[in-house]
Amino acid sequence: MSEHVSPAPDENQLIAERRDKLRLIRERQAAGAGVAFPNDFKPRHHAAELAAAHGDTTGDNLAAARHMVTLAGRMMLKRVMGKASFATLQDGSGRMQVYIKGDEIGSAVYDSFKHW
């Protein structure tokens, strides 16, 4: 049996894509779309404490409660599906899945999210 191995991505292509994304971020900043790399965000919550407090709550009950949280972390996964998306954020305490609806956050923010 032969094993199918995917070819490794070309590092030059990856570097070029990252530089292009950086150029776009800097162009947006120059056009007045905000600071490219802000560092003044102060999270008030952590993934583990949110999971402990709300992990057993159903999605409908969470939606009805409309909790507002501030969570900072690395986006580990993003799935864009039309007008809604999922993302997985990881902070020092664990991971949290986030559901984003373009209709609720506005088209400008949702379009920006697609490029994060």
N, C-alpha and C positions, 0 to 999 in steps of 0.2 A: 504494500500500500504506500502510495506517495502522499506526503503531507503537503497541503497547500500553505505556503507562507506568503503573507502580504509583503510587498517590497517596503523598505523603510522610506519614510518621507524624505524628500530632498531637503537638506538643511538650508541650502541657499533659497529655496522657494519659501520655506517657513520664515526665514529672516526677512525676506522681501515682503511677505504678507504682514508681518509684525511692524515693519517700518512704514508700510502703507497705512495701517491702522493708526499708528502714532501720528503720521502726517495729518490724517483726517481729524484726529482729536485736537491737534494744535491749530488746525484751520478753523475748527468750530470755536475754539477759545478766542482766536484772533477776531472772529466775526461777532464776538460778544455772547457766546452761548455758555459762558461760565468758565471757571477754572478747570484746566485739563486734569490736574491731579490734586484735588483738594485734600487737605489733611486735618481738617477741623471737625470731623464727624465724631461724635461721642456716643457710642452705643450705651443703652440703658438696660439691655437684656442680653442673655446668652442662650444658645440653642438648648443646652441641657435643662436649664430652669424652665424654659417655655414648654419643652417636652414633658417635664415632670408636672407642671401645672395644668397643661391642657391636652396631654397625650391621649386621654380616654374620652375626650369630648368629640362628638360627631361633627362632621363637616358642616352640616346644616346649623347646628348650635353655635359653632365657631363663627359662621357667616352672620348669624343673627346678632351675636354679641359685638362684632366689629371691634375687636381688640386692636389698639394701636401700639405697635412695638418698634423699637429701634435696635436693629441687629447688624453687626458688622462681621464680615468674613469673606473668604474667597469663594467665588462662584466656581463650583466644581463641575457643574453640569447645567446645560441649558437646552430646553426643547421648545422651539418656537412653532406653534401650530395655528396659523391664521391670526385670529383676533385674541387668542389666549396663549399663555406660555407657562411652563414650569421651569423652576431653577432650583438647584440644590446649593445652599450656602453652608460653608463649614467655618466655624470659629474654633477657639481653643477648647471648647467644651463638648463639641459634637456637631452634628449636621441637622439642617432644617430644610424641608422642602417648601418652596414658595410657589403660589399660584398667582399669576399676573393676568388681569383682564384689561385689554387695551381700552375698552369702553369706560372703565372706571378710573384709569390713570391719565387718560387723554392721549391723543394720537402722537403728539410731539414727544412725550416721555416714553411712550411705548416704542416708537421708532428708534429712539436713542438706546433703549434697553436691548433691542435686537442687535446692536453693534458692540455691546459690552462684552 
